[in-house]
Amino acid sequence: MQIIEVKTDSPIIEQKIREAFPDNHRVMLSIAQAESGLNPSALNPESHNGCDGSFGVFQIACLHVDDPEMLYDVDYNIEIAKKIYNRDGIEIWGAFTDKRYLAYLN
């Protein structure tokens, strides 16, 4: 994964995740930490079902949106993550299925 160094305001990102996922915020926050380190500029260039890249805080694959660059926006990334979560469940995140999120679960 390529991570572009940016200064992030983790407490604000954490609060946004808590608000978006009130019933499962601890696990979803841990997933975001494992996926990107809460870095909104995180990029994983791997190909997923015909598109190249996963973007932002929740490392959302480009196949979920028309304009993947928008996924660098924290609010948009969390909004799309919530839609994916509601539609496909938590198992879609690699950090959940391979249990990397457990290292961040408080």
Backbone bond lengths (Angstrom), bond angles and torsions (degrees), N, CA, C in turn:
res aa  C-N    CA-C-N  psi(-1)  N-CA   C-N-CA  omega(-1)  CA-C   N-CA-C  phi
1 M - - - 1.422 - - 1.522 108.51 -
2 Q 1.303 116.22 135.19 1.457 121.78 175.62 1.517 107.29 -94.41
3 I 1.319 116.98 125.55 1.454 120.38 177.69 1.512 107.74 -117.89
4 I 1.310 114.95 123.63 1.460 121.48 176.63 1.521 106.58 -87.52
5 E 1.323 116.30 127.17 1.458 120.01 -177.62 1.528 109.68 -71.53
6 V 1.308 115.55 122.63 1.451 121.81 173.69 1.516 107.19 -139.25
7 K 1.301 115.08 157.10 1.449 119.25 174.43 1.514 107.48 -85.32
8 T 1.320 116.45 122.19 1.453 120.10 179.77 1.513 109.72 -114.62
9 D 1.293 114.87 157.07 1.449 120.47 175.50 1.518 106.87 -105.13
10 S 1.322 115.88 81.83 1.460 122.03 -174.65 1.523 113.67 -54.08
11 P 1.341 120.37 -42.19 1.471 118.21 179.92 1.535 112.66 -59.01
12 I 1.310 117.46 -36.36 1.468 120.67 178.89 1.524 109.56 -69.61
13 I 1.315 118.16 -43.84 1.462 121.66 177.77 1.523 110.16 -62.22
14 E 1.317 116.65 -43.73 1.461 120.31 178.10 1.525 111.40 -58.94
15 Q 1.321 117.15 -43.39 1.466 121.37 179.37 1.522 110.79 -63.53
16 K 1.312 117.49 -41.01 1.468 121.05 179.25 1.529 110.70 -63.15
17 I 1.311 116.95 -38.64 1.473 120.71 178.34 1.523 109.94 -67.82
18 R 1.344 116.85 -41.86 1.466 119.97 177.55 1.530 111.13 -59.58
19 E 1.317 116.73 -40.89 1.465 120.91 -179.22 1.531 111.56 -70.53
20 A 1.323 117.62 -36.74 1.466 121.05 -177.87 1.526 112.36 -73.86
21 F 1.324 116.37 -30.62 1.469 121.72 -176.09 1.533 109.96 -125.80
22 P 1.326 118.25 63.18 1.466 119.67 -173.33 1.534 113.85 -61.53
23 D 1.310 118.12 -29.86 1.461 120.82 -177.52 1.527 113.72 -86.68
24 N 1.334 116.75 -13.76 1.467 120.02 -176.99 1.530 110.48 -145.80
25 H 1.315 116.83 34.49 1.465 120.38 -172.84 1.526 113.54 -64.78
26 R 1.316 118.56 -34.49 1.471 119.86 -178.17 1.528 110.95 -64.13
27 V 1.319 116.48 -44.84 1.468 120.07 -179.37 1.521 110.00 -70.08
28 M 1.327 117.88 -43.49 1.465 119.77 -178.31 1.528 111.37 -66.72
29 L 1.310 117.89 -36.53 1.466 120.73 175.01 1.522 109.85 -63.89
30 S 1.314 117.07 -41.88 1.472 121.19 178.30 1.526 111.39 -64.30
31 I 1.322 116.83 -37.39 1.466 120.57 177.04 1.524 109.76 -64.29
32 A 1.325 117.61 -46.85 1.465 120.55 179.36 1.531 111.26 -61.38
33 Q 1.323 116.71 -39.26 1.461 119.84 178.13 1.525 110.73 -64.28
34 A 1.316 116.81 -41.99 1.470 120.31 179.87 1.523 111.62 -70.57
35 E 1.322 117.46 -36.37 1.466 121.40 -177.81 1.529 112.36 -72.39
36 S 1.344 116.97 -42.78 1.464 119.11 -170.56 1.517 115.21 -136.01
37 G 1.327 117.96 -4.27 1.456 118.91 -171.45 1.518 111.84 67.18
38 L 1.347 116.50 22.34 1.462 124.78 -175.19 1.521 112.30 63.09
39 N 1.315 116.19 25.64 1.462 121.76 179.56 1.531 109.16 -90.87
40 P 1.338 117.92 112.59 1.460 120.30 -179.33 1.528 113.36 -65.89
41 S 1.326 117.87 -15.61 1.465 121.48 -179.99 1.525 113.18 -99.89
42 A 1.325 116.70 8.57 1.470 120.02 179.86 1.527 110.31 -63.76
43 L 1.335 114.68 139.31 1.462 121.79 178.70 1.512 109.15 -137.29
44 N 1.318 115.67 127.35 1.453 122.52 170.64 1.526 105.59 -111.03
45 P 1.329 118.81 112.03 1.465 121.05 -173.51 1.533 115.20 -77.39
46 E 1.332 118.25 0.72 1.468 120.32 -179.34 1.521 111.55 -57.58
47 S 1.333 114.72 148.72 1.457 121.01 177.78 1.529 110.56 -82.55
48 H 1.333 115.55 140.19 1.458 122.81 178.44 1.522 109.45 -133.11
49 N 1.315 116.65 109.05 1.463 121.18 175.86 1.524 113.42 48.63
50 G 1.307 116.59 45.18 1.457 120.92 174.57 1.512 116.16 92.72
51 C 1.296 118.52 2.42 1.465 119.55 174.78 1.528 108.19 -125.46
52 D 1.296 115.87 154.57 1.461 120.64 -176.94 1.517 110.48 -106.85
53 G 1.317 115.87 114.31 1.448 120.17 170.50 1.509 116.10 114.87
54 S 1.334 112.69 145.62 1.460 123.27 168.19 1.515 105.86 -124.59
55 F 1.326 116.31 141.06 1.452 120.84 -164.73 1.521 113.08 -130.18
56 G 1.323 115.23 145.73 1.445 122.56 166.55 1.519 115.95 75.91
57 V 1.313 113.93 -164.27 1.456 123.73 -171.63 1.524 112.31 -56.47
58 F 1.330 117.55 -44.94 1.463 120.91 -178.90 1.528 112.60 -98.25
59 Q 1.336 117.73 8.21 1.461 121.54 178.36 1.529 111.06 49.50
60 I 1.317 115.34 58.85 1.455 122.64 -177.93 1.516 109.17 -83.76
61 A 1.334 115.27 127.87 1.465 121.25 -179.95 1.520 109.89 -66.74
62 C 1.319 114.95 144.00 1.459 121.47 -176.11 1.525 113.33 -59.81
63 L 1.311 118.59 -20.57 1.464 120.41 -178.09 1.527 112.45 -67.05
64 H 1.313 118.49 -12.69 1.464 121.80 -177.73 1.522 113.72 -87.09
65 V 1.328 117.89 -8.89 1.468 120.98 -175.52 1.525 110.61 -142.16
66 D 1.323 115.42 161.75 1.467 120.51 177.28 1.529 111.98 -78.42
67 D 1.330 116.19 -36.25 1.464 121.02 -177.45 1.530 109.49 -123.71
68 P 1.341 117.44 93.38 1.464 120.26 -176.79 1.528 114.55 -58.06
69 E 1.316 117.88 -27.93 1.471 120.34 179.47 1.523 111.37 -59.90
70 M 1.328 116.66 -27.47 1.467 120.99 178.53 1.529 111.49 -64.42
71 L 1.335 116.41 -22.65 1.463 120.34 -178.36 1.526 113.22 -69.42
72 Y 1.319 117.29 -10.86 1.460 120.01 174.08 1.537 111.59 -74.99
73 D 1.330 116.99 -16.17 1.453 121.73 175.88 1.536 108.18 -77.70
74 V 1.313 117.42 121.45 1.463 122.23 -174.03 1.524 111.52 -56.71
75 D 1.308 117.25 -48.18 1.465 120.36 -176.96 1.525 111.37 -63.21
76 Y 1.317 116.57 -43.20 1.462 120.59 179.54 1.533 110.43 -66.38
77 N 1.319 116.55 -41.76 1.457 121.21 179.47 1.529 110.70 -60.04
78 I 1.315 116.81 -45.35 1.464 121.26 179.33 1.527 110.10 -66.66
79 E 1.326 117.44 -39.48 1.471 121.17 178.04 1.533 110.86 -60.31
80 I 1.327 117.07 -45.85 1.463 120.78 179.38 1.530 110.16 -68.46
81 A 1.332 117.24 -38.48 1.469 120.35 177.08 1.523 110.14 -59.28
82 K 1.316 117.62 -41.30 1.474 121.49 179.33 1.532 110.19 -63.83
83 K 1.329 117.21 -42.23 1.470 120.39 178.09 1.526 110.95 -63.03
84 I 1.320 116.38 -43.34 1.471 120.75 179.13 1.530 109.50 -64.18
85 Y 1.307 116.57 -45.04 1.471 122.33 178.97 1.531 110.63 -57.80
86 N 1.329 116.53 -46.47 1.466 120.56 -179.42 1.528 112.21 -67.08
87 R 1.314 116.91 -34.55 1.463 121.64 -177.54 1.529 112.75 -84.16
88 D 1.344 116.92 -44.98 1.466 121.31 -169.48 1.525 114.34 -112.73
89 G 1.307 116.97 -12.49 1.455 119.83 -178.32 1.516 112.76 87.08
90 I 1.289 115.18 179.33 1.459 123.11 -174.53 1.531 112.97 -77.03
91 E 1.331 116.29 -22.54 1.463 120.82 -174.17 1.531 113.82 -67.55
92 I 1.317 117.32 -10.24 1.468 120.00 -179.30 1.537 111.79 -71.29
93 W 1.346 117.16 -21.17 1.465 119.90 -179.43 1.523 110.27 -86.02
94 G 1.322 115.89 126.75 1.453 121.38 178.67 1.514 112.70 -59.41
95 A 1.323 117.25 -34.42 1.469 120.63 179.79 1.523 111.91 -66.55
96 F 1.328 116.55 -21.32 1.467 119.51 174.64 1.521 110.34 -83.75
97 T 1.326 116.52 -49.75 1.463 119.19 -174.79 1.521 112.58 -66.81
98 D 1.340 117.76 -33.04 1.471 118.76 178.11 1.531 112.42 -93.89
99 K 1.340 115.31 3.28 1.462 123.37 172.37 1.538 114.93 70.76
100 R 1.353 117.66 15.45 1.467 119.96 176.24 1.519 111.82 -61.66
101 Y 1.331 116.26 -29.37 1.469 120.28 -178.18 1.533 112.07 -60.90
102 L 1.320 117.63 -25.77 1.464 120.87 -176.52 1.532 112.24 -60.57
103 A 1.324 116.82 -28.60 1.466 120.27 179.78 1.525 111.39 -67.07
104 Y 1.336 118.49 -17.89 1.461 122.94 -177.31 1.517 113.07 -109.62
105 L 1.303 117.13 -5.27 1.463 121.55 -175.89 1.518 109.84 -75.39
106 N 1.315 116.15 121.90 1.475 121.76 179.68 1.511 109.62 -98.75
